[in-house]
Amino acid sequence: MSLLYFPTTTTTNGPPIRIPPPLASAKTQSSAAFPLRFSTLSSKNGAVLCRSATKPFRNYTYPDPIPEFAESETSKFRDGLVKRLSKEKEIFGDDFDDVVEVCVEILSNFLHKEYGGPGTLLVEPFTDMMVALKERNLPGAPFAARASLLWAQNYVDQDWKNWISKPPTN
């Protein structure tokens, strides 16, 4: 815990010390929107000790990815993406299967290597999808990436919760 030490405001050598409030950032309308609260303790020597009122955050460790979940979710994702994109198949033309494969491969890699449950679904795989589709000159990159993101937001975290809540089958 870090302590801030301030001299007391009752000194015999001069006026009380005034500490200006933190400057508000350009994006903040007023510093009152984010008030700082400190608890204070007085020490024997007359110094005021200021302690942050909140305790430091504990580091939360997310679970490692589960390969079986990643495989299952990748399969669901492929089916969901094919269903969604087939409604707009004219956008993709003959490249429909290639678009689906690029999206599935990128999400699968993410699920296998990085996804560790709710709170770990990142936007990077979906921006990677759009970039990869554009680099390969495949049509409908923004549409496919957005459809992938919406599918993941609607299903991945909930499917994870369901996956870890069911008893292991041996």
Secondary structure, DSSP 4 states (H G I P E B T S, - for coil): --EEEE--S--SSSSPP--PPPPPPTT-S-GGGS---EEEEE-TTSPEEEEESSPPPPPPPPPPP-HHHHHHHHHHHHHHHHHHHGGGHHHHGGGHHHHHHHHHHHHHHHHHHT--STT---SHHHHHHHHHHHHTT-TTHHHHHHHHHHHHHHHHHHHHHHHHHSPPP-
